[in-house]
Each structure stands twice: as C-alpha cells, then as structure tokens.
Amino acid sequence: MTNPDFPNEVVTRALTRLVRVPGLDRPAALITLDNGHDHTKPNTFGPGGLASLDAAITEALAAEPAFIALTGKPFIFCVGADINGMGLVRSREQALQLGREGHRIFARLRNSSVPTFAFINGAAMGGGLEVALHCHYRTLSSSVTMLALPEVGLGLVPAWGGTQLLPKLVGIINAATVIVQNPLQQNKMLRAAQAYEMGIADVLLDPADFLERSLEWAASVVQGQTVVSRAPVETKDWDGVIAFARALLDEKLHGAAPAPYRALDLLALAKDAPFEVGTAAEDEALADLLMSDELRSGIYAFDLVQRRAKRPVGAPDKALARPVTKVGIVGAGLMASQLGLLFAQRLEVPVVLTDLDQERVDKGLSYVHGEIDKLAAKGRLDAGRAAKLHGLVSGSVDKAAFADADLVIEAVFEDLAVKKRVFAEVEALVKPECILATNTSSLSVTAMAADLAHPERVVGLHFFNPVALMPLLEVVRAEQTDDATLATGFAVGKALRKSCVLVKDAPAFVVNRLLTRFQGAVFSAIEAGTPVEVADTALDPMGLPMRPLALLQLVGPAVAYHVAGVLHQAFPDRFSASENLRRIAESGLPLLVDNKPNPELASLLQVGNAPLTAEQVLDNALTVLAEETRIMLDEGVVAEPQDIDLCLILGAGFPFQLGGITPYLDRTGHAERVTGRRFLPRGVASLPA
C-alpha cells in the first residue's frame, strides 16, 4: 500500500526464499532486496522498503532457518535511504520516527538468535551499508567499487547505526575516514579490497559464483568449521583522533556545515556509550539535520548532479550528433595534453596533437605517454590497454594531420587573433563536416568563428583544470552554431563522462564570470585597505573548498588578470582590471606561503585607507554574486538558476550545503535585497514555508 506521506516511493521489496545448503540439515533463509528495476535504479529504503524488510525478517525467523542472509539484486546491494523521500519530511517528529523505525528493524538482524549474514554483491551505501553492519557476518564481492557512508556530504549523518557500529568494527581512525573525510572529498568511495582490509567484511569472494560461495562460507561458519575472529578495537587514542578531526574540519569548513560536526559528536559517543544511547543520539541528529535548510539544499544539489546533469536542458536531439572517429588537438601544452589523454581514454579513437615545433609536440606526447605508464604501474590499466592508448596518441607539426579528423579542438594561448588564425588554418585542411571546437575560458566563440566559411560548425567546449578530475563541461552555443554541431558537442561530452551544461556565448560563460566577480569583491576590499588576512578569511562562513587567495593561486594570477580584462572590456561598470593583480602576476611571487598570505605581497599593493570588516567583505561578495546571477539569468546565459548552481558545484567545487549558490543567496536574504525576488520558490532547496 502506498504511504500517503511518500506517494512516489519506488519500494524496494525484501523477498524471502528458503534455500538448501550442502552440509546443513535445515534450509537457510535468503532475503533479496529488489525494487523491480535494473541496476540503473538502485535499491533504496523508504517507508515501504523498511516495512517490507521488517515483514521479510519475520517470515524468515518463522521458518527456523539455519541462518538468515541478506543480499541485493544483480550489481546492487542497497544504496540507503530514499533521497527523494527526505525532502517530503515535514516535521521533526516525522524525522524522529523515520530514524527510530530504521533502528528498530535493523536491530532485529543484530539481536537475532539465528546467525545473520550480509552478502554484499554490489553497491552498498548509507543505510544499505548500515543494514549490513547490523548483520553478524559479511561477505563481499571483489568486484564491488562503491561502498560508502556518504551522508555527511549531503548534510546528514549515518543515522541507522553507522556511527556506532563502524568504529567498534574498524577503529576510530578508519571510521572517521569513511564517515567524515571521504564524503567531504567529493564523496570518495571504498573499493572491495579496501573495505575488506579495513575489516568491514569478513571474507572477499569472487563475483562469478558469489552467492554460491557466500552460502557455503556461511554454512561453514554456522557449523563451526570457519571461525571469524575480530581483534578488540583500541580506544586509547579515540579522543585524540576526534580532536584532530575536529581541528581539520575547522580548517576546511570553519563551522559552515553542521553535519560533519554532528558526526564527530556521534563517533565520540561510540567510544563508551551503550549502543542504545548512541542510536538515540543518531535519531536526534537526524531529526535536527532533516529539518535544516542545509540538508534541503544538499538534497537539491544531489538532484542536480544525479538527474539534471544527465539530461542537459536545451541540448538538441542526440540523433543529430555526428560520429567522431578521430580527434585533432591544436596545441601540445599541459591543457592540450590533458585533453589528448582524456579523448584517447574515453573515446578510444586516434588523437593527434600539433604545435609550432617538434620540441613542443614531443613534450606533449611525453606527458600523455607518461600518464598512461603511471596508470599502468598503478594497476589501473592492463598492458594491452596501455599499449593501445600509446598507439592512439600521436603528434605532428603539420596541421594536415587533421585532414580526416571529425573533431578538432584548439587549446592555444587565450588571444582572439591567435585563435581566429588557428581556425582559419584548420578549416582549410579538414573535411566539410568536421566540428571545430574551442576550449576558450573567456573569449567570444562567435567572434572566433566570424570569418570562417562555415561558422555553423564551431562550438565551445570549455573544460576545467585538471581535465581528468573536473566533471563540468560548459558547452557554448555561438550565434551561428547549428544543431548538429551542438549535438555532437554534447555527445562527445557525455562520452568523456562529463556533465554538460548548455551556455550562451557570453564573456567568461558561467563559472569564470561568477568567480571573477566574486573574487573581485574580495580584491576590492584589499585595495580599499582591508588587511589581506581579513579579506582572505571573510568568506569562511560559506565553507567554500578554497579561500580566495588559494583559488587565485590555483588559477594563476596571469590567467585571472586576463579573464578580468575580458570581462572589464565587456562590462566595465561591474568588472575591473586591477593594476594590483597585474603587478602580482608580473612579479611571479606565490600568493601563499605555508598556507598563509605571502607577506611580500604588501610591497606590490597600492591600497587605500578605508578598510572593511570581515562581515562587510562577505556581504559585498554575496551582493555582487546575487546581482551577477540575476543579470546572467536575465541575459539567458543559462536556462534556469539550477544550471548556475550545477556549474558552481561541478566546476568550482561549491559545497552541497550551499546548494550551489542560489539557495544560499535566498537563505541569506541577498537575493531579495539585491534583486527584489528569490531565485527559487520556497521549499525547492529550503524548508517549506
């Protein structure tokens, strides 16, 4: 029966069957979690799923089996609580009840007098891993690549026993890594071998006959032929580990996100508190966090990354995309070389790099082939695949090597005249249907294509550095880009496993435009006389992954100055080309020394005598973000606020608890104060009114 509070739940049913296992005089009860869909829609626990598991445990116990085993459908064990359902929770009492019900049902496996086993055959995350931890024993398929307790990254804590069970099983250091550190590192996952080495699983088995071997192993445990021994967990360093982890959080988040701190509180409690006290504290933490704007923003951000990113708004029909069987790259510098490696790895087609002379070409090829060798040395490529990739990437000083390419992308110096000249040279050599792409970070794609015979085949593909790691691809439609070219750009982006967002051809597109305006507010404060340390730490309440100077150092002052200049030329009233930034870029001085502002910078800066407080710097930064976001939406740079949020999450690492940026600007009141209205309706990425 459908739960009226969760009407759209895809119920994961727990299906019980009795199986005969050689050597046992009684059958085992095997409970299989299955929501009726293939692996693209993983098992989750909502109210209906929990109720089904409860009933299955009752059915299993009634059969008086030799043991009870819990497993999942092919490739998926269970990925935890239903994220969509979390946003439907309307009261703290409802949240408490959800936590308590999960604890009650899972505890039946932990407290069972009949031995209980979890056969982890696939992805096990969140509540899925927690239910496995409640079982007495765990087998694990060696093919599993996704084990995690990712709740903290979303704005929650593991709240069905994870914070109390895991540290007692694997120790406080490993538990803090899995529960706090990994979720904050872009939701880092454990592979099977890592989880087994930690002690999460008791045995690692081959995937080919995983269920049969798991049943046999469980039978040997029940019969006493296999003894599972677990060393007692050492507690003497427990408090020190918690204190150290808290200090790291302060350094990284500055108190901006409540969930990691609550998780540490729960881990501290697990040291000495009775299990029931710890799980009751989990219930309270769940109720508090579920009824917070940070969690609602986290759910919104999760939905953007998991759904909107996979169905880009405004993308043409994918049937229009042209096949890409060879790629040309103009340039052999670091960015071009990273692109060459990515195209070869993901598209598995010939890739040719060109540059002005053989020395530069050789340097680029050396980088690509060196990275392939590193991957092979780490065991991430077998010898055959490494050899194939080596053979796919070649170089030339002659652009005639692009004659049979289907896509040519330029990654040369950010100068419009240079890029126009490159495109003119390439167009004269390639076939009529070849797509011409630019990786420009700020220049006009329309202007680049203006003098070509076929400007309709030019598209912007703005990758972010480092290319292999950054998931965002801004796909830029110039004024004359046709649908086939645009569709090919999106198809290539998807094949490269990038999340694509369609953006209008506007100066610096989305991420660089917003970050430049944002950084400009901080730099303006410094130029007004605000101490560098004050300005650099003023944004700490947002919990951003980098402070402004660290981000500026990563991007490079010269690049930042160039982008600021492009934007100043386009919008002189809102963007400045700072002479102080130019002097820093020309000096070559590092912005940071020992993670603190370089004191030598003071000699380069010309500043006023009207310093701002940290609160004023933050307010100014949020004010310009709100203003620029509204202008970009009014200009149609992207379709909706959700696209801006997706770009900042994937392209700038903005944390989930901000929801990108528009939910945060709504929450702080800057959206209404600066632009006269909210970016998102109440309840979309916040608590309902």
N, C-alpha and C positions, 0 to 999 in steps of 0.2 A: 504494500500500500504506500502511496506517495505521501511523504511528510509535507504538510502544508507550509512549514517554515522553510523547507528546502525543495521546492517543487521541481527543479531541473536536475536533481542529483542523478548521475549515472551510477546506479547501485552496483557495487562490487559484491557479488554473491559468493558465499562460502559454501562450497559443495562437498558433502561428506560421502566417502565410499570406503568400504572395508576391503582391505587387500591382504592376501595371503603372502607371508614372507617365509622362505625356507628356514627351518630350524625353530620356528615358533609354533606353539600349539594353539595360539589364539591369533585372530587377524589383527592387523594394525588399522587404525582409523586415519585415513588421509583426507585432510581438508584442503581443497584447492580454491584459491581466490581467483575469480574470473568475472570481469564485468561484461563479457559477451562481445568485446571488440578485439581487434588485433593489437599488436604491440604499439601502434601509433596512438592509442588511447589507453594509458596505463591504469592499472587498478588504483583506486583511492578509497579512503574511508570517509564517508559521510554518515549521517544518522542511519540510513538504510543499510549501508555496508556494515556498520558496527552491530546492528541488530541481527543481521544475517550471520555474522561470525559468532555472536552470542548463542544463537539457535544451533549452529553447527557444533559448537563445543558441547552443548547439552546433548545433542544427538550422538556425538562421538563417545562421551562418557557413559551414556546409557548402554552402549554396545559392549562395555567392559573389555576394551581392546588391550593388546599387549603394550601399545604405545600410541600416542597421538602425534601426527606430523602435519605441519602447515607448509604449503608451498604455493606457487603462483602459476598463472598461465604462461605459455611459452615466452621466454625472454624478459618477463616482468614478474617480480615478486609483489611488491606494493610500494607506491611512492608517497604514501602518507595521507594526511587529511586532505579533504577536497578543498582546494584553494578557493574555488568559486563560492562554496558554501560559507566560508569565513566572512565574506562581505555581507552575508544575509543576517548575521547575528545582530540583534537589535538591543540587547540589554546585557548587563554584567551578569545577571542571574542565569541567563541563557548560556553565556560563555562558561560560567562555572559548571553548569550541568553537562556541557559538552566534554569538559575535561574530566569530570568525575565519572561519566559513563565510559569513556575510553579506559580509564584506570580500572574500573570495576571489571570490564570484560577482559582486558589483557591479563589482569591478575589471576583470572581463572586458569590460565596456562601456567603461570608462575607458581601458583599454590596447588596445582593438581597433584593428587597422589599417584596418578598414572604418568609415567615419563612423557615429557613433551619435547618435540623436536621442531626446528625450523629448517626446511630445505630451501635455502636461498638460491634460486635458479636464475635470477635476473635482477634488475634494478631494485634496490631496497633503500628507500629514502624516508626521512621523517618518521611518521607513525608506522611506516612499513618496517623500518629497521627496529623501531621500538618494540613492536609486537614480537619480532624475532628475538630481541634481547630478553623478553619475558619467558621465552621457552627455556627449558633446562639445558638443551644442547642445540648446536647449529652446524649444519653442513653448508658448504659454499661452492658454487660452480667456479672454476678457474677462469671462465670467460666473462664473469661479471666485471663491468667497468664503472658502475655507478652505485657506490654506497656512500651515504652521507646523512648527516643531521643538519639540513640547510636552514632551519627555521630562523636563526639569528639574522641571516642576510635579508630575510623578508620582513623582519620586525617582530618576530615571535621568539619563543624558546621551545626546545623539545619538552612537551608537556604531558606525554603519556609514559613517563618513567625514564626517559633517556638520560636526564641529568643525574638521576640517582643510580641507575643500573650500570651505565657505561664506565664511570670512573672506578667502580668496585670491580669491574671486569678487566680493564686495560690500564688502570692507573690514572692519576690526575693529569699528568702531562699529556698523554695521548688523548684523554677525554677533552681537555681544554682545546687541543688542536682540532679535534673533529667538531666540537660543538661551537667554538667561538672563532678560532683562527681561520679554518677552511672556508666557512660561509662568507667571511669578510674578504677572502681572496678570490673574488669572482666565483663563489660557490664551488670551490675545489672539491673534487670527488676522490674517493678511495677506489683503487682497483682491488680485485680479489686478493692478490698476493699481499698487498699492503695490509688489508683488513685481517687476513689470516696471521700475518706476522705480529700484528698488534695484539691478537688474541680475541678478536670479535667472533671468529669462527673456530670450531674445534677441529675441523678437517677440511682440506681442499680437495675437490674431486673433479675429474674430467667431465666436460659438458656433454660428451657424446652419449653416455649412459648414466647421466647424473642421477635421475630418480631411482633407477635400479640400485646403483651403488649406495645411494643415501639410505634406502630401505635396508640394505644388507648391513651397512655400518650401524644404523640404529638398532637393528636386531642384535648385533654383536655387543653393543653397549648394554642392552636390556638383559642379555644372557650372562653378562659379566666377563665376556671374552675380551672386550676392549674397556680399558679403564681411562676415563678422562680426568686428568689431574690439572688443577689450576693453582699456581702459586698464590699465596696471600698477597694482596696489594699493600705496598709500603705506604704508610701515611705520614712519616716524619717530615717530609718536605711539602706536604699538602698546602699548608698556609702560605709558605713562601712562593709556591707556584701561582696561587691565586693572586697574591700581592703583585708579583711580577707581571702577570697577565693584565691586571687592572692598570698598572702603570703604562703598559704598551697601548691599552685602549685609550687612556687619557692622551697619549701622544698622537694617536691616529685619529680619534673621533672627538676628543675634547668634550666628552659628555653629551654629544649631539644626539646619539641614538640610545634609547633606553634598553633595548633588548639585550645587547651583549653584557651589559652590567647586571641585568637580572639573571642572565645565565650563569655568570660567575657567582652570584649570591647563592644560586641553587647548587652549584658544584661545591661551594664551601660547605653548605649544609650536608651534603652527601658524606662528608668525612665521618661524622659521629651520629647524626640524627637517625632515629628509626625510619625505616622505609616509608611508613605511612605518614610521618611528619613531612618528609621530603616531597612526597607526591601531593600532599595537601598544599604545600607551598607552590608546587608546579601549577595546581589549579588556580591559585590566587594570581600568579604571574600571568597565566593565560588570560584570565578574565580582565586584568588591568590592560594588557597589551592589545587584546582583541578590540577593546573599546577605546583605542587611541587613534588619532589622525595619522601617526607614523605608520601604523600597521595598514590602515586603509590605503595610504599612499604606496606602501610596499606591495599590496595586492594589485593595485592599479599598474605599478611598474612591471610586476611579474606578468600581468596580462599583456602589456605592450610587447615585452620581449618574447613571450611564448606564442602570441597569436598575431598581433598586428605586424610584427616584424616578418612573419612568414607569409603575409598577404598584403604586400605593399599597396597603399592607397594610390590610385592613379596610374598604376602600371598597365601598359597595353596588354592585349591578349598574347599569352605566351606562344601561341601558334604562329605569330608573326616573326618570331625570333629566327635568325639565320644560324646555320651551323658554323661552329668555329673549330677548324681542324689545324690551324697554325696561327701562332701569335708572334707579332713583331713588337719589340720594345726599343724606342729611341732613347738612348742613354744607357750607361752602364755603371752609374754611381750607386750609392747604397740603396736609395729608394727603388731605382730601376732593377737592381739585382734582387732585392727582396720580392719585387713583382715577378721577376723571371722564375724564381724558385716556386712561388705560390702557383703560378699558372701551370708550370710543369707538374707539380704535385697533384693538383686538383683536376685539371683538365686532361692531363696525360696526352698532350699534343706537343709537336715541336715548337720550341720557343727560341727566337734568335734576338740577341742583343746587338745594337750597333752603337758606336761612339766615334768621336773625331779621330782617334788614332788607335793603333793596335795595343799600346800600353794600357789605355783605359779599358778597352774591351777585355784584355787579359785579366785585368784586376777584377772586373765584374764577374767574369767566368770563374775566377779563382774563389771568389766569395760564394757563388752558388754551389760549386762542386765541393767546397769545404763544408758548407752547411749540410749537404747530402751525406758526406762522410761522417759528420758528427752524429746525425740521426741514425746512421747505420751502426756506429760504435755504441750508441745507447740502446741498441736493440729495437729501435722504432721502425727500422727498415730492414728487410732481409737483403741478402747480397744481390739477388736477382732484380728486385725493385730498385735498389740503389744504382745498379748498372744501367737499368732502363732510364732512370731520371738523368744520370750523367749523359746518356746519349741523346736525350731530348733537348738539352740546352746547348746552344752553340752561339758563336759571336762572329761579327763581321764589321769591317769599316765601310762597307758598301751597302747603302740602303736598298740596292737592287735585290738583296736577300729577302725583301718583303714582297716580292712580286706575286707570290702565291699565298700570301697571308690573308686570313679572313678578318683579323682584328689587329690593328697597330695602335699601341698606346704610347704617348710621349711622356717622359719623366725627366725633362731637361730643366735648365735654370728658369726661375719664375720671372720671365721677361716676355711681355706680349709680342714684341717684334721677333724675338728668337723663336717663340712657339709658332707664330704665323709662318715664318720661313721654313721651319721643320715640316709643318703640314703641307705647304706648297710642294716641297721636295718629295714628300711621301706620296701625295696624291698623283703625281706624275708617274709613279712607278707601280702602284698597286692596281688590282683589278677593280672594275666599277662598283662591285657590291661589297668591297672591303670596308669595314667600320673603322673610323678614325676616332680615337678616344684620347682625352687629356686627363692627366692626374693633377691639374692645377688646384691649388688650395684657395685661390682668391680671385683669379683673373676671369674676365668675361669669356665664356665659351663661344658666345655669339660673335664677339669681335674676332676671336681666333679663326672662326670659320668663314668670316665675311667675304674674303677674297677668293675662296675656293670655287671650283666649277660645280661641286656638289656639296654645299654646306649642310644639306639634309642628312648626311651620313656621319656627322660629328656629334659626339656625346661626351659629357663629363663623367668620369669615374674617379671620384675623389676618395682615395684610400687614406687610412690613418696609420701613423708610425707608432710601433712596429707593425708592419703589414700582416705578419703571420698571426699576431695576437689580437689586434683590434678588430672587433666584429662588424663595425659600421662601414657601409659604403654609401656615400651620397651620390645618387645618380642624377646628373644635371641635364635637364632638357633645355637646349638653346632654342632661340626663336624659330630656327628652320629645321630642327631635328625631327625626322619623320618617325612614325610609329614602329617601323621595322627596326630602325637603329636603336630606338629606346628599348624595345622588347628584347633585342639582343643584349643590350647592356644589363638589363635585369636578369636575363637567363645566365649570363656569364657570372654575375654577382652571386646568384644562387648556387651555381656550380662551384664557385670558390668558397662556399659556405659562409658568405657574408649576409648580414641583414641589410637590405637595401631600403632607402627612403628616397622618394622622388622629390627633388628640389628644383625650384625655378632658377634660371640663370641670373643670379643676383650677387653682388660683391661678397666674396668670402662665404657664400652659401649659408649654412646654419651654424655649425659648431664654431668655426673660426670667427664668425661675425659676433656671436654672443660672447664668446670668451674674450675677444678683443675689447668689446665694450665693457665687460665686467672687469677685466684686468685694468682697463683704462681708468676706471673709478678709483682703483687702489693706487695706481701710479699717480693720479692727480692729487690724491691725498698726500703722498710723499712729496710731490713738487710744491704743495702748499706749506710744507714744513712739518708734517707729521713724521715722527721718528719711524725709520724703516721697520723696526721690530714691531711697533704698534700697528702699522698698516698691514704688515705681513700676517699677523695673528688675528686681525679683526674679524676674519671670516670663519674662525674656528667654530662658532656656534652652529654652522651649517654642516659640519662633519664631512667636508669635501676630502677627496683622496689626496690632494696636494695643496699646500699653501701657494699663494700667488707667485712667490719667487722661485719655488721649486718647479712649478709649472712653466714659468718663463725660461728657466734654465733648461728644462727638458725640450721645449720647443726650439729654443735658441733665440737670443736677443735679436740677431740679424733677421731671422725669419719673422719674428714678431713685429719688428720695425717695418719690414716690407709689407706685411698684411695690414698693419695700422695705416701705412701710407696709401695703400689701395683704397681702404675704407674712408680715409680722410678726403681723398680726392672725390669719392662718390658722395659722402655725407659730411661735409666739413663742419657742420654745426654740432655733430654728435661724436665724431672721432677726431682725435688729434694725432699728429705725427710728432711725438715727443723728442725734443733735442736731447734730453737726458737719456732716453732709451737709445738714441743713435750713438751717443758717446760711450755708453756701456757696451753696445755691440762692437764698436770700433776698438775698444780697449782690450777685448779678449779676456777680461777678468771674470773669474767664476762668480756667480751671484751668491753662492752659498759656500761657507767653509765650516765643516763639522756640523752641517745641517742648520747653520745659523747665518743670517745675513753677513756677507763679507764686509768687514769694516772699511776696506779700501775703497768701496763704492762711494763713500761720503765725499771723497776728494773730486769725484766726477760730477756730482749732482749740484745743480743750481736750484735752490729751493727758497720758498717764501717764509714768512713768519706768521702764518695763520694755521697752526696745527689743528687737526681734528682728533676727537676721541675715537676709540675703537668702535663705540656704538654708532657714531656718525659715519665712519667709514663703511660699516656694514649696511647701514641704512641707505647710503648713497649707492652702494654696489647693487643692492636689491632694487632700488628705484630705477636705475638705468636698465637693469635686466627686464623689469616689468615693461618699461617703455619700449625697449627694442623688440621684445617678444610681441607686443601688440602691433607695432609697426610692421614686423615681418608677416604676421598673420593678415593684416590689412592689405599688404602688398601681394599676398598669395605666394610667398616664398615656399610655404608648405600648405597642405590642405587644412590641417587642424592642429590645435595645441598638442594633441597626442604625438604628432610627428616631431615636434620640437623636443618634447620630453624623451622620446625614443632616441633621438640624435644625441642628446646630452648624456643619457645613460650609457649608450653603446660607444659613443665617440669621445666622451670626456670623463667617463667613469663616475658621473654623478650618482650618489647612492640611492638605493631603493626607497629609503625612508623619506627622501625628498619627493619621490615620485617623478624624478626628472627635475623640473623646476616649477612648472605652472601650479601644481598643487601647493607647493611651499609658498609661492607668491600669493596664492589665495589665502593660505592659512595665516600668513603674517599680516595680511591686510594691504600689502603693497599693490596688489592687482587693482583693487577697488580705488585706493587712494590715488594711484598714478594714472590709471586708465579708465576709471569710472565704473568698471564691472569686473566680475570674476572671469577667470579663464575657463573654468569647468563648473558645471552645476554642483550644488551641494549633494554629497552622497556618492559622487563618482570616484573621488580619491580622498574622501574625508568621511567622517561620521555623518549619518543623515541628520537633517535639521530636526 
